[in-house]
Each structure stands twice: as structure tokens, then as C-alpha cells.
């Protein structure tokens, strides 16, 4: 028995020894792998998941993107992070594995803000575009809108290079006849992303384009919504980021004649008219463009500090932006600060976003873009015989209507300054994992200061003398926003349900005081004017107050069944003080649905990774009127003589007709969409078709002054406008080892039509445009040219059907105009619609590549089909008055009949009519909007410096433009809806060359 017991012990010992060896061998096979996870641009990716494939064992990267994990030498590590593509790396006995992850442009699980909440990108049923912040921040821009151009389908941006200039932005075409700019929401505050907002603070941008997506904002969302989220702190150690960018800007220039060529053409024009020639000063050869334009400089400096712990985070930033303009006496300066913080304790969370900025603009005086060609080269810049000492022509020597830009910049100075505080405080209580309440208080206050100083001195010929004076005003705006929302979100098996209900109230106040003083004294020591309002005489003072309020109730239901069937419904009810009591409230509903076909059991495709159909319908409103348009305007400054003694009494009179029946204009929009992703989500395609119809459009059409209305055109619900459009986007991205690249192409086609004009009107003529029911807004309505008369015989043979000579006063070399109505005369009755200022389509092409520490990106934009009016040529090619001329022109003469340029003659308007198609041109263009190169210094260089990231950038904007347009810039802007295609001295986009450095600590 003892032997048996001993044998059993031996067997157990051998078994225990065997298992101990096995365990030791198993642990001996594991190694520790360390490394860092970064983006393609070298930025650390915190909180990325690192898993051993086919196991639940893993690790998470820290704030610096570093990780450490124990695994077998033969294992495979799987790296994943939201917004980046999954990456697998075989260990192969390596102990250090650094991984660069490519961004996933599709990013189906990416969280997208949709107003008072968020959704995963894959669950969207409306037309929403997401723009990455770095796509905007890499450009040298003043406002957010400038940076969106070419990046989003359906979004049209037109800006310019004047310091402090704010770009016009239009989402999905023209929806009314007044303001086309969208609603901006920054960190939950309804505001404006104007020139005093720092684009470097942006974390993400969402553009809500269709009615279903924007309906949660109701009456203010008719022009679309742009939601901006600013940067927040993240859990981890303190992070310091510093960036500096310097840019140089250059102005495009006209091809204008010098003195010798100008004199030849000017003398010819006077000779043809039979007038005595001017006594031109041939000793002067002024290049006005060189005198007025110069190289500008932009400086953009940013610094931020961020960090956080388990329960709180913070982000602080400071920015200085200075733009010294390319035009004399123009500049823009902005200083801004931001503090964002948040914290949580149990079920309670609280946070704030606060921004403070001060911006100052030295505005452009007059319009030097026009005056550099209105002034002739024979006029000197300075002339001591003129009041003020500047040259601007003399009668019989240099007749011109032009203004000396240097003189007006000196004698008429305008400065605007704005100090703005805006932000919000929010608090959340999470009653349960599926129910939370949120309170948001938004506040914005702006202190505006305007100062105009008129010095003694002249800037144009025949200008009457004027006293010195100053106009000044001080204004303050204040917005208070109160929002309460309750959100229910819960999953029931395959059912995912989210319900949001809320109430908001917004109060807007603006008050202004203003004053004027004349005959300002001059400081004898400095020569400067005393421009304070306690100096001078003839005081004028005044002021006003505007108030408005908006109360709203809102609700949204989101339903997702098994990630296949998606449904979204929104209702918002708004009440505005801008309307009369019976018309203050409006209801704005929307509904949308989506079907993810790729998740159906019958759908079997390895090629197509995602396939979704979308459809939506929604109604949005607009109260796009001033505060008191529904009320009568009274002028109480009048006086009247009454009675036997002819005594003077105060009086009042109504100066603007009122319309108490004003109501909401309403946009009804239908959208159909398709989302497709193939090749493992590397290739994505999105298509949208929409129909948008705005009814009861609020607009003030002109009425006769005989009605007694001289206080502005009264507003009425008049017109109906319709847009139809197609948006297409194709994007591809791929990463192969250390090389990654991406490219996207977007296409937008929008057709607008005025369905009805209202108020019993059929058409509206503004300048050279006609807005007529059934056509697009602002169509070209001009005389049509038909070549040049080559002989007197041609003139006599140009007759109508009745045999009447149509242009008997013409001479050879004059323009032949078409007699459209056949009455034998050329007059306004012969004008006809000949073209459209709206492009047939616009496109954007974006591409980028990264290799190790180097990266490259570019952005092209294109526009096709628009006909535009070249205001430059309408002046320099007319010759009936005195301006400079285009160099190299060959006017018609008996010796030079083979030309399309008519004979030139002083005084006659026959060949200089601005209301003909002579000055209409193609507005087509292709432009390299941005091209940039970057380099991230490797860690081996930085490891002992204390710097975690260092980056150098070199970029250029607007450096290549392919166009036949003869003006300065085919990408011009005109804020007049009816004259959208008129380029009348618009400030052009500038060529910009930038160098930047970025550091992180």
C-alpha cells in the first residue's frame, strides 16, 4: 500500500512538473510591444484601441498616442479609432510598432451634430455635409464662409480680398429676394460667424442643407444652417499648441494704356467727334495701379492650452489676426480669446463656452478698384494748385469723373470697431441612462463704434468745397437665449428610439446714438483734426432702439429599426414679434426616412459595403424683415404754419406705408438621396436631388412716390421662388504602407425660377436685368448688337419690313443694333432677355497625399454657364467721356475695317451704350483655390527638445485662374439679388502666399 501511495505521489509530481513547464513556456512566448499611434499628419491619436486579433485582450493609447501590450510574437494587432480606418499589423517578433492611421472619410460611426442633439453619420436621413476643421484652417481666411468654397456640394461662396470683407454664402440656390446667408449656430448659440470669429477655434462643421435637417431651427433655417463646434479639452496631461502664419497678398491688375497710347486714342476720339483736342500733359505718365495697390501682408498667430482629468476638461486659446491691405489706407485687426470648459459629477454635468474679441477695420474709401481706370495717365498724383494738393484733372487738360484714391483715403477716413462677447452656459441632469434634461443659456453682446472724418480737401474735378466734419455713432446689441430640452433615448432589442422635446426663447435688443459736428479745429502742433464730438459746431444728434423676440416649441422623433429602416420627424412652432398679432405664429414640420439596403439579409455583396436610400420633405420659415415692418413709420420732425398769425407748429406725417398682414414666408423642400460605399469604404458616392419652393416671399417692391410713401419700399408677401438641383459627390481614399492619398469631386447644378412676382406685377426691371415670372431672377435684358456698319450703303440698306431705315444717324464703324420689334427704331422696346447670370453648374476638386512626414493638398473650383456684365469694359471701352483705355485695342477706321471694336468718338453715346450685350461676357472659370505643402519633423529630431510635434507649411491661394473674362476676377460678388452678375468694381480675390509653423508641447 505504501508503494502504491508513493507511485501516486510520483505521478502527481511528474504531472505538476509538466504543467509548470508548459505554463513557463507559454509565458516565455509573450513579449511586450510598445509604440505610438498617430494620424497621417503626425498628430497623436489618444484613446485608440489596440486589440490582439480574435481575442478580447487589448490596450488603449494614452493622451500622447502611446501604448504598451503583451502578446505573442506571432499575434496580429488591430488598431481602431473613431474617424480612422481599421488597421492590422503583424507583430513578427517586433517590440516597437508605430502606426500611422488613415482617416476614414466615410466614417459611418462618426457623430454628427444635427441641432439640439447628435446622430451617427450612418443614421442620417437628411442632406447634411460634414467639413473637417483642418480643411478650413489650412487656408488663410478671414471668415468661416471663405474656407467652405469648393468643399461642400450645394454651397456657393463668393468673397473678396478687402481687409475684413465677409463672404456671401448661398446654400442650394436662391430661396428669397433678400438675404441669402444661412443661420450659424456656434456651440448652441444662434449667432454669426463673421469677421470677429476666429476660425482656428473650430473643431467641426456640419452644413444642414435640406428642410428635414434644418427644420429643428424652424423660422430661421430657410437659407440652411451651419453648425460649428469649437475645440474642447481632452483627458490627459496639459497640451500647449502654438502656430504662426505669415502671408503676402497681391492684387490682380488691369491692362491699361500709358500716356503715349492714351494720347493717340484720346486724340482720335476727339477728332472723330469734331471736337478740339485736350491739351494733354505728355510729361506725366502716372500708373494709378502702382500708386494705389501694393503688396499686402497677413499675420495670424494662435496659441492654445488644453487638458483635463477624469471629471473635467478645459480649452483656452488666444489669436491675433492682422491684415494690411493691398489698397492704400485699408487694414483689419482682430484679437480674440476663448475659454471652453466642462465638468461632471454623478448625474450632473455643466460647461461653458466663452469667446471675447475686438476687431478694428480701416475701411476702403470710395472705390479705387474703379478709380484706377477712371483716372487717366496724364494726371499727376499731386497738384499743389488744387485744394488739398492732390491731382484729379483739369478742364480742357484732363477731363474725368474719376476720384483720386489717395486723396479720398486721406480726406475721407472711415473706421469701424467692434468689441464682442458671446458664449453659453449649459447644464445637464441625467435622470437615467435613457433620459436627460439640458438647459442652455446663450448670451451675446456687441459694442460697435463707427467714426467718419471728413478733412478739408478735394479728390475729384468740379467737386464743391466742403467743411470738415465728423460722423460718429455708438451702438450696442444684446442677445439672450434660453433653451430647455428633454431627451429620451433607449434601445428595445432591434428598435432604437430617440425623442426630443424642447422650448426656446430669444430676445434681441439694439440701441444706437449718433452725432455730427462740423468745422473741426486742427491741432497746430500735429496738423491733426480734433475728431471728438465736443469740438466744432452745427451739432446734430439722434438715436434709436430696436427690439425683437422669438418664442419656440420643438420636438423630434428618431427611430432606427435594426440599422435598416430609419425614420425622423420634426415639428417646430415659432412666434415672432416682427409680425402683427394675428400672424406671429408659424408651424414648421418635416419628415424623412432612410433604407439601408446593405444591411438586408438578401443583400449579398462584398463589393458594396454600404448602400442607403434617403427621402425627406420639410417646411421652413423666414421672418426676414426688420423689427417694425408691420407698423407705420411716422416722421415727427415736421413743422407747419397755421392760423391768422401764421404761427409755426410741430407736425408729424406717415412716411412709409405699413402692412399689418405680413406673415411668414414659407419654404417647402423635397429631397431624395443615395449613399454608396464600395471597395472596403475606400470609394464613396453621394447623390441628392431636391426641389425647393418658397411661397409668400417677403420683399419690398418699389411703388410710386405719389402715394406719399418716401420712407422706403413697404414689405409685402409677394413672390414665389422655386429651385431645383442635383448634388453629386465622389470621394476616394487609400493608404498603402507609408503612403496615403485622397481625392474628391463634387458637382452642383441649381436652377432657380421666379414662379410669380405678386402684387399684380409681371416683371421687375433693375439696371440691365429683368425679373419676370417663369424665368430665373435677374436675367439680362439688353439691346442686341449685330456687328459693325462697314459703309454708308449698309446703313441705308438696314431697313425694317416697311422699308424704313432703322439707324439713319449711324456712320461707318458704328454698332448695328437689332430691331427686335420691327418698328424701324432702336429704343428700349427692342430690349430682350439674352442670357442668365446664374451658372449652369459648379464643381470642386480636392486632393491630398501623405508620405511619412510630408503631405500635400490642393483645391480646385470651377463654374460654367454664367453670363456676366463686365463693368470695367463698360467704362474703358466707351470713349464718349474721359477714362483710361485698355491697352492694345484696335478701333474701327477706314484703314482698319476688319475689327470688332467700333469707331471711337467723344460725346456720342451710340457706341457706348451700357444697356447692350456688348459688355456681356462668359463668366466661366477654373481656379486653383488652394495648394499647400507640409512637413512634420520626425520624433527623432524632437525627442530631446520637449516639443511633441513640429510642423512647417507652405501654401498659395488663387494662383492659377483659367478664364476668358476680361475683368479682374470672374469669382466676384454682388450683393444685389437682381444684379448678381454685374461686376461693377467688386473687390477681387487676391493671390496669397503663406508660410506657417506649428508646435505642440
TORNUTOR-780312 format. One record per residue (C-alpha): x, y, z. Coordinates in steps of 0.1 Angstrom, whole numbers, padded with zeros to 4 digits, always signed. Layout:
REM residues N
XYZ/...
REM end
This chain:
REM residues 1001
+0000+0000+0000/+0029+0023+0008/+0043+0015-0026/+0011+0024-0043/+0009+0057-0024/+0045+0066-0034/+0037+0058-0071/+0007+0081-0070/+0028+0109-0055/+0054+0104-0082/+0028+0105-0109/+0013+0138-0095/+0047+0153-0092/+0055+0145-0128/+0021+0159-0139/+0026+0191-0118/+0062+0194-0132/+0048+0190-0168/+0021+0217-0164/+0046+0241-0147/+0069+0237-0177/+0040+0243-0200/+0029+0275-0182/+0065+0287-0181/+0069+0281-0218/+0036+0299-0226/+0046+0330-0207/+0081+0328-0221/+0065+0331-0256/+0048+0365-0248/+0067+0398-0255/+0059+0434-0247/+0052+0456-0276/+0053+0494-0273/+0046+0521-0298/+0027+0553-0308/-0004+0557-0328/-0006+0588-0350/-0026+0603-0378/-0013+0607-0413/-0002+0642-0404/+0017+0631-0374/-0008+0641-0347/-0011+0617-0318/-0044+0597-0316/-0054+0594-0279/-0078+0566-0267/-0073+0545-0298/-0080+0508-0292/-0052+0482-0297/-0065+0446-0297/-0049+0413-0302/-0068+0398-0332/-0095+0372-0324/-0092+0379-0286/-0107+0404-0261/-0072+0413-0248/-0061+0448-0256/-0050+0483-0245/-0058+0519-0251/-0034+0547-0262/-0028+0575-0237/-0030+0612-0244/+0002+0612-0264/-0010+0582-0285/+0014+0558-0268/+0005+0522-0258/+0020+0490-0243/+0007+0455-0247/+0018+0419-0241/+0013+0395-0269/+0028+0365-0287/+0054+0372-0314/+0031+0356-0340/+0000+0376-0330/-0017+0404-0350/-0025+0437-0335/-0057+0455-0346/-0057+0493-0343/-0090+0512-0344/-0103+0547-0335/-0134+0567-0344/-0129+0586-0376/-0100+0564-0388/-0098+0533-0408/-0091+0499-0391/-0055+0488-0394/-0040+0454-0388/-0002+0449-0382/+0016+0415-0377/+0040+0416-0347/+0066+0393-0363/+0088+0395-0331/+0089+0433-0332/+0089+0451-0298/+0083+0485-0312/+0054+0491-0336/+0045+0527-0345/+0013+0530-0365/+0000+0558-0388/-0038+0556-0393/-0056+0569-0423/-0087+0590-0418/-0120+0574-0429/-0138+0600-0449/-0170+0579-0448/-0167+0573-0410/-0201+0558-0406/-0199+0558-0369/-0188+0594-0367/-0211+0616-0346/-0227+0644-0364/-0245+0674-0348/-0280+0679-0361/-0293+0706-0338/-0302+0700-0301/-0286+0666-0304/-0264+0643-0325/-0267+0612-0347/-0242+0588-0361/-0234+0596-0397/-0247+0563-0409/-0282+0571-0395/-0287+0604-0412/-0318+0607-0434/-0314+0644-0443/-0289+0662-0465/-0261+0670-0441/-0224+0676-0451/-0195+0674-0427/-0165+0696-0432/-0132+0688-0414/-0118+0718-0395/-0083+0714-0409/-0097+0718-0444/-0107+0753-0435/-0079+0762-0411/-0051+0754-0436/-0063+0783-0458/-0056+0819-0450/-0091+0832-0444/-0110+0860-0425/-0143+0842-0421/-0156+0806-0420/-0175+0811-0452/-0143+0818-0471/-0130+0784-0462/-0160+0764-0473/-0157+0772-0510/-0154+0741-0531/-0157+0717-0502/-0194+0711-0500/-0219+0703-0527/-0248+0728-0530/-0228+0756-0512/-0218+0786-0532/-0194+0811-0518/-0183+0844-0532/-0159+0867-0514/-0131+0891-0520/-0098+0903-0507/-0107+0935-0490/-0094+0935-0453/-0123+0924-0431/-0145+0915-0460/-0171+0889-0453/-0180+0864-0479/-0215+0858-0492/-0227+0822-0489/-0256+0805-0505/-0269+0770-0498/-0289+0754-0525/-0295+0785-0546/-0317+0815-0542/-0346+0810-0518/-0358+0846-0514/-0352+0880-0528/-0333+0895-0499/-0307+0879-0476/-0293+0845-0488/-0268+0839-0459/-0275+0808-0437/-0281+0806-0400/-0250+0800-0379/-0251+0780-0346/-0218+0781-0326/-0217+0758-0296/-0255+0760-0293/-0257+0798-0297/-0276+0812-0327/-0251+0839-0339/-0230+0848-0369/-0196+0835-0378/-0185+0869-0390/-0151+0885-0392/-0146+0887-0354/-0149+0849-0351/-0116+0830-0350/-0118+0800-0375/-0088+0784-0357/-0111+0776-0328/-0132+0753-0349/-0134+0716-0340/-0161+0705-0365/-0186+0719-0390/-0219+0705-0402/-0239+0720-0430/-0277+0713-0428/-0289+0717-0464/-0324+0703-0467/-0356+0712-0449/-0357+0680-0429/-0322+0685-0415/-0327+0722-0407/-0364+0721-0396/-0354+0719-0359/-0344+0756-0362/-0377+0765-0378/-0382+0800-0389/-0346+0810-0392/-0334+0780-0412/-0348+0787-0447/-0313+0795-0461/-0297+0765-0445/-0279+0760-0412/-0242+0758-0404/-0234+0742-0370/-0200+0750-0356/-0185+0732-0326/-0154+0748-0311/-0125+0729-0296/-0127+0712-0262/-0102+0699-0238/-0094+0661-0236/-0084+0639-0207/-0047+0638-0203/-0017+0660-0194/-0015+0697-0203/-0011+0703-0240/+0002+0735-0255/-0001+0744-0292/+0013+0774-0309/+0010+0784-0346/+0022+0813-0367/+0014+0820-0403/+0025+0850-0424/+0010+0856-0458/+0017+0881-0486/-0011+0891-0509/-0010+0907-0544/-0038+0924-0563/-0046+0914-0599/-0043+0944-0623/-0059+0958-0654/-0040+0962-0688/-0043+0999-0692/-0026+1024-0715/+0003+1046-0707/+0004+1083-0717/+0016+1077-0753/-0010+1052-0762/-0037+1070-0743/-0030+1103-0761/-0032+1085-0795/-0066+1070-0788/-0080+1101-0770/-0070+1124-0798/-0087+1101-0823/-0119+1101-0803/-0119+1139-0802/-0110+1142-0839/-0139+1118-0849/-0163+1139-0829/-0150+1172-0844/-0140+1185-0810/-0108+1203-0803/-0082+1180-0787/-0074+1182-0750/-0041+1199-0740/-0028+1167-0725/+0002+1168-0702/+0026+1145-0720/+0052+1149-0694/+0031+1129-0669/+0028+1092-0671/+0010+1081-0639/+0004+1044-0633/-0025+1047-0609/-0025+1010-0601/+0011+1012-0588/+0002+1043-0568/-0029+1027-0552/-0021+0990-0550/+0007+0974-0531/+0017+0940-0516/-0004+0933-0486/+0006+0912-0455/-0015+0890-0432/-0002+0878-0398/-0021+0850-0380/-0008+0839-0346/-0026+0813-0324/-0018+0798-0290/-0039+0773-0271/-0037+0753-0238/-0059+0723-0231/-0062+0693-0208/-0084+0675-0184/-0089+0649-0158/-0115+0622-0151/-0143+0647-0144/-0134+0679-0161/-0117+0693-0192/-0107+0728-0204/-0095+0746-0236/-0082+0781-0238/-0070+0800-0269/-0057+0834-0280/-0055+0847-0315/-0041+0878-0333/-0051+0883-0369/-0038+0914-0388/-0044+0921-0425/-0026+0951-0440/-0045+0956-0473/-0034+0958-0509/-0052+0991-0513/-0040+1023-0498/-0052+1030-0462/-0070+0997-0456/-0064+0972-0428/-0081+0949-0404/-0070+0937-0369/-0086+0912-0347/-0077+0900-0312/-0097+0871-0297/-0098+0849-0267/-0117+0817-0259/-0123+0796-0228/-0143+0763-0231/-0146+0741-0200/-0168+0713-0187/-0171+0690-0157/-0193+0663-0144/-0202+0648-0110/-0225+0618-0109/-0257+0626-0129/-0248+0663-0132/-0227+0679-0159/-0220+0716-0165/-0200+0736-0190/-0194+0769-0207/-0181+0783-0240/-0169+0819-0239/-0154+0840-0266/-0142+0876-0265/-0130+0895-0295/-0121+0930-0306/-0119+0939-0343/-0110+0972-0359/-0112+0980-0396/-0099+1009-0416/-0124+1008-0443/-0118+1014-0480/-0127+1050-0491/-0146+1053-0523/-0139+1026-0548/-0103+1026-0560/-0110+0994-0580/-0129+1017-0604/-0110+1049-0600/-0076+1034-0611/-0091+1032-0646/-0113+1063-0644/-0082+1084-0639/-0060+1090-0670/-0022+1086-0670/-0018+1122-0679/-0030+1133-0644/-0003+1137-0617/-0008+1122-0583/-0002+1155-0566/-0011+1190-0578/-0004+1219-0554/-0029+1242-0572/-0058+1220-0561/-0075+1222-0527/-0057+1196-0506/-0028+1193-0530/-0038+1162-0550/-0042+1158-0587/-0075+1148-0603/-0076+1165-0637/-0083+1200-0651/-0109+1213-0675/-0096+1211-0711/-0064+1193-0699/-0077+1161-0683/-0114+1159-0681/-0125+1130-0659/-0152+1119-0634/-0127+1098-0616/-0116+1102-0580/-0080+1103-0568/-0079+1072-0544/-0050+1086-0524/-0069+1119-0519/-0101+1103-0507/-0082+1079-0485/-0066+1110-0469/-0097+1133-0467/-0125+1108-0460/-0115+1082-0434/-0139+1056-0421/-0131+1033-0392/-0153+1006-0376/-0145+0989-0343/-0164+0961-0326/-0160+0945-0292/-0180+0913-0289/-0187+0888-0261/-0205+0857-0269/-0209+0823-0254/-0232+0800-0235/-0235+0781-0202/-0252+0747-0202/-0261+0721-0176/-0273+0686-0179/-0290+0662-0155/-0290+0625-0164/-0320+0611-0146/-0313+0577-0162/-0291+0562-0189/-0320+0569-0213/-0333+0602-0201/-0315+0636-0197/-0325+0672-0193/-0304+0701-0207/-0306+0738-0200/-0287+0762-0222/-0283+0799-0217/-0267+0818-0246/-0255+0854-0244/-0240+0877-0270/-0233+0914-0267/-0216+0936-0292/-0203+0972-0288/-0200+0989-0321/-0181+1021-0328/-0183+1040-0362/-0162+1071-0370/-0161+1090-0402/-0137+1120-0405/-0140+1144-0434/-0110+1167-0438/-0108+1198-0459/-0096+1190-0494/-0109+1178-0528/-0105+1144-0546/-0123+1150-0579/-0128+1176-0606/-0156+1202-0601/-0161+1190-0565/-0178+1217-0544/-0159+1228-0513/-0169+1211-0481/-0163+1218-0444/-0145+1194-0422/-0169+1173-0401/-0171+1140-0382/-0200+1115-0381/-0199+1091-0352/-0222+1065-0337/-0220+1041-0308/-0243+1010-0308/-0248+0980-0286/-0266+0948-0295/-0276+0922-0270/-0290+0887-0275/-0303+0864-0247/-0312+0828-0255/-0329+0804-0231/-0333+0767-0241/-0348+0738-0223/-0347+0703-0238/-0355+0668-0226/-0341+0638-0245/-0353+0602-0242/-0330+0576-0259/-0334+0539-0255/-0329+0506-0274/-0356+0479-0273/-0340+0449-0290/-0337+0459-0326/-0356+0492-0320/-0336+0523-0313/-0358+0553-0303/-0349+0589-0295/-0374+0616-0286/-0365+0652-0281/-0389+0679-0268/-0379+0715-0261/-0387+0751-0256/-0366+0782-0265/-0369+0820-0261/-0346+0846-0277/-0346+0883-0271/-0327+0907-0293/-0320+0944-0284/-0301+0970-0303/-0297+1007-0294/-0276+1034-0311/-0267+1070-0305/-0251+1092-0332/-0238+1127-0336/-0222+1150-0362/-0200+1181-0357/-0187+1205-0384/-0158+1229-0387/-0134+1209-0366/-0104+1226-0352/-0068+1215-0361/-0040+1208-0337/-0014+1233-0348/+0014+1212-0334/+0005+1179-0352/-0018+1191-0380/-0044+1165-0369/-0081+1173-0366/-0098+1172-0332/-0124+1145-0341/-0142+1144-0308/-0178+1155-0306/-0172+1182-0281/-0153+1202-0308/-0166+1220-0339/-0201+1234-0344/-0235+1227-0360/-0243+1197-0338/-0267+1170-0349/-0276+1142-0325/-0300+1113-0326/-0306+1077-0317/-0330+1047-0319/-0338+1014-0303/-0348+0981-0319/-0363+0951-0301/-0374+0917-0312/-0383+0884-0296/-0388+0848-0308/-0405+0821-0288/-0404+0785-0299/-0415+0750-0291/-0399+0720-0308/-0399+0682-0310/-0381+0655-0328/-0385+0617-0331/-0358+0594-0344/-0364+0558-0350/-0340+0531-0362/-0350+0495-0367/-0322+0470-0369/-0299+0496-0386/-0320+0491-0417/-0351+0513-0415/-0346+0549-0404/-0373+0575-0397/-0370+0611-0385/-0398+0636-0378/-0396+0672-0366/-0421+0698-0356/-0413+0734-0346/-0436+0762-0337/-0422+0798-0338/-0437+0831-0327/-0421+0863-0337/-0427+0899-0326/-0418+0912-0360/-0453+0903-0373/-0487+0916-0362/-0505+0897-0335/-0527+0876-0359/-0497+0864-0379/-0470+0859-0353/-0470+0821-0351/-0460+0796-0377/-0456+0758-0377/-0427+0741-0395/-0428+0703-0398/-0406+0679-0416/-0403+0641-0421/-0375+0620-0435/-0368+0583-0439/-0339+0561-0449/-0334+0525-0460/-0300+0508-0455/-0303+0482-0482/-0268+0469-0475/-0280+0456-0441/-0308+0435-0456/-0304+0397-0454/-0310+0393-0491/-0282+0418-0499/-0250+0398-0505/-0221+0419-0518/-0185+0421-0508/-0180+0449-0532/-0207+0473-0519/-0201+0479-0482/-0229+0505-0476/-0260+0514-0496/-0286+0537-0483/-0316+0555-0499/-0330+0587-0483/-0361+0608-0488/-0374+0638-0470/-0399+0666-0470/-0400+0697-0448/-0412+0732-0444/-0391+0761-0431/-0400+0797-0424/-0384+0830-0427/-0392+0863-0409/-0365+0880-0430/-0377+0916-0422/-0367+0944-0399/-0382+0948-0364/-0412+0970-0372/-0421+0964-0408/-0457+0956-0399/-0462+0990-0383/-0464+1025-0397/-0434+1048-0397/-0440+1084-0386/-0417+1114-0391/-0423+1138-0361/-0397+1164-0371/-0420+1183-0393/-0433+1219-0389/-0464+1236-0402/-0476+1272-0404/-0512+1277-0392/-0537+1304-0381/-0540+1342-0387/-0507+1348-0370/-0490+1323-0393/-0476+1306-0362/-0452+1276-0365/-0464+1243-0350/-0448+1209-0348/-0462+1183-0371/-0459+1146-0379/-0466+1126-0411/-0466+1090-0421/-0436+1084-0444/-0438+1047-0450/-0469+1026-0457/-0475+0997-0434/-0487+0962-0440/-0503+0947-0409/-0510+0914-0428/-0473+0904-0431/-0468+0867-0425/-0441+0841-0425/-0426+0833-0459/-0425+0795-0462/-0400+0772-0479/-0413+0737-0489/-0385+0714-0498/-0384+0678-0510/-0351+0658-0511/-0341+0624-0525/-0307+0610-0517/-0284+0580-0523/-0253+0570-0503/-0230+0542-0516/-0196+0530-0503/-0176+0503-0522/-0141+0488-0521/-0140+0485-0483/-0154+0520-0480/-0124+0535-0499/-0147+0548-0527/-0179+0568-0517/-0206+0583-0538/-0234+0606-0526/-0262+0619-0548/-0291+0643-0539/-0320+0657-0559/-0341+0685-0544/-0370+0707-0552/-0374+0739-0530/-0403+0763-0534/-0406+0795-0513/-0440+0810-0511/-0451+0844-0497/-0416+0857-0502/-0411+0889-0482/-0399+0917-0503/-0403+0955-0508/-0411+0962-0545/-0409+0999-0555/-0441+1020-0556/-0448+1055-0568/-0438+1084-0546/-0472+1100-0554/-0486+1076-0528/-0469+1097-0502/-0445+1068-0494/-0409+1081-0492/-0396+1061-0463/-0386+1030-0483/-0404+1003-0502/-0431+0987-0480/-0427+0950-0474/-0453+0925-0486/-0457+0887-0491/-0453+0889-0528/-0433+0865-0548/-0429+0827-0552/-0394+0813-0559/-0385+0778-0569/-0352+0759-0570/-0344+0725-0585/-0310+0710-0582/-0287+0680-0583/-0257+0674-0560/-0231+0647-0567/-0200+0638-0548/-0174+0611-0555/-0146+0605-0530/-0117+0580-0528/-0091+0575-0501/-0064+0548-0497/-0034+0541-0476/-0006+0518-0488/+0022+0514-0462/+0036+0549-0455/+0018+0564-0485/-0018+0576-0483/-0039+0597-0507/-0074+0610-0511/-0094+0628-0538/-0130+0640-0541/-0150+0656-0569/-0183+0674-0562/-0208+0687-0587/-0237+0711-0581/-0264+0721-0606/-0291+0745-0594/-0318+0762-0615/-0338+0790-0599/-0371+0803-0613/-0395+0831-0603/-0429+0814-0603/-0448+0846-0595/-0439+0882-0587/-0471+0891-0568/-0487+0924-0561/-0502+0923-0596/-0468+0927-0612/-0455+0906-0641/-0419+0918-0642/-0394+0939-0624/-0365+0958-0642/-0334+0967-0623/-0305+0981-0643/-0298+0958-0672/-0318+0929-0657/-0353+0916-0660/-0370+0895-0634/-0401+0880-0650/-0424+0852-0639/-0413+0819-0654/-0377+0829-0657/-0347+0830-0634/-0342+0861-0613/-0321+0889-0628/-0319+0878-0664/-0300+0900-0688/-0324+0924-0706/-0305+0945-0731/-0302+0955-0767/-0285+0931-0791/-0256+0940-0812/-0252+0927-0848/-0217+0937-0859/-0204+0970-0873/-0216+0990-0903/-0188+0990-0929/-0202+1016-0953/-0229+1042-0957/-0246+1018-0982/-0250+0992-0954/-0266+1018-0932/-0291+1028-0958/-0300+0992-0966/-0306+0984-0929/-0344+0987-0930/-0374+0971-0914/-0402+0952-0933/-0419+0985-0941/-0387+0999-0957/-0379+1024-0930/-0341+1030-0924/-0336+1018-0889/-0304+1037-0879/-0302+1067-0903/-0279+1087-0880/-0252+1060-0879/-0219+1063-0897/-0195+1036-0909/-0178+1019-0879/-0208+1023-0857/-0225+0993-0839/-0256+0978-0856/-0283+0970-0831/-0311+0946-0838/-0346+0960-0843/-0363+0933-0823/-0399+0946-0826/-0395+0957-0862/-0408+0992-0857/-0378+1008-0876/-0363+1024-0845/-0338+1014-0819/-0351+1020-0784/-0360+1003-0751/-0387+0983-0768/-0360+0964-0786/-0345+0951-0754/-0349+0913-0749/-0338+0886-0725/-0304+0874-0738/-0288+0854-0710/-0286+0843-0674/-0262+0854-0647/-0266+0820-0629/-0241+0792-0637/-0254+0760-0652/-0232+0741-0628/-0203+0745-0603/-0176+0719-0594/-0150+0714-0568/-0120+0690-0569/-0100+0683-0537/-0069+0660-0535/-0042+0653-0510/-0014+0629-0503/+0009+0620-0473/+0042+0602-0473/+0059+0597-0440/+0063+0633-0427/+0054+0650-0459/+0019+0660-0470/+0003+0678-0500/-0032+0691-0507/-0050+0712-0533/-0085+0725-0540/-0098+0735-0574/-0131+0752-0581/-0150+0757-0614/-0181+0775-0626/-0197+0771-0660/-0226+0787-0679/-0230+0821-0663/-0231+0853-0684/-0217+0883-0665/-0216+0920-0671/-0180+0935-0673/-0183+0969-0657/-0146+0975-0664/-0151+0973-0701/-0183+0993-0700/-0162+1022-0689/-0128+1019-0706/-0143+1008-0740/-0170+1036-0743/-0148+1066-0753/-0177+1091-0750/-0162+1105-0718/-0127+1106-0704/-0113+1075-0687/-0083+1053-0693/-0085+1026-0720/-0075+0990-0724/-0041+0986-0740/-0038+0971-0774/-0073+0978-0787/-0077+0984-0825/-0108+1006-0831/-0125+1007-0865/-0111+1031-0890/-0115+1032-0929/-0079+1018-0929/-0087+0991-0902/-0122+0978-0910/-0115+0942-0900/-0121+0946-0863/-0150+0940-0838/-0142+0972-0819/-0164+1001-0831/-0151+1035-0841/-0143+1057-0812/-0158+1091-0807/-0161+1117-0779/-0196+1127-0769/-0217+1102-0788/-0235+1075-0768/-0243+1053-0798/-0213+1031-0795/-0210+1035-0757/-0245+1023-0746/-0241+1003-0715/-0275+0986-0720/-0264+0963-0748/-0249+0929-0749/-0215+0943-0760/-0203+0941-0724/-0217+0907-0716/-0191+0880-0713/-0187+0844-0703/-0183+0840-0665/-0167+0805-0669/-0136+0799-0649/-0114+0772-0634/-0093+0782-0604/-0067+0766-0582/-0082+0779-0550/-0056+0764-0527/-0024+0744-0529/-0003+0735-0499/+0027+0715-0487/+0035+0704-0452/+0063+0687-0433/+0061+0671-0398/+0095+0669-0382/+0103+0633-0371/+0103+0623-0334/+0140+0615-0336/+0147+0652-0342/+0123+0664-0314/+0129+0638-0287/+0152+0659-0266/+0136+0693-0273/+0105+0690-0252/+0084+0695-0284/+0060+0667-0292/+0051+0680-0326/+0066+0705-0351/+0052+0712-0385/+0061+0736-0414/+0037+0746-0441/+0039+0764-0474/+0008+0773-0494/-0007+0795-0521/-0042+0806-0529/-0058+0818-0562/-0025+0814-0581/-0040+0798-0613/-0072+0810-0629/-0083+0798-0664/-0109+0822-0678/-0118+0844-0708/-0133+0870-0686/-0116+0904-0691/-0123+0919-0657/-0102+0915-0626/-0118+0884-0612/-0146+0861-0626/-0153+0850-0590/-0167+0884-0580/-0196+0891-0556/-0226+0914-0559/-0250+0915-0530/-0279+0928-0552/-0300+0898-0559/-0313+0913-0592/-0278+0923-0604/-0259+0892-0592/-0239+0890-0625/-0228+0927-0626/-0191+0933-0618/-0191+0969-0610/-0158+0974-0591/-0161+0943-0570/-0130+0937-0548/-0112+0907-0564/-0098+0876-0547/-0061+0880-0541/-0032+0858-0548/-0019+0848-0514/+0014+0831-0505/+0017+0818-0469/+0044+0802-0447/+0035+0787-0413/+0049+0769-0383/+0031+0748-0357/+0044+0735-0324/+0029+0713-0297/+0043+0707-0262/
REM end
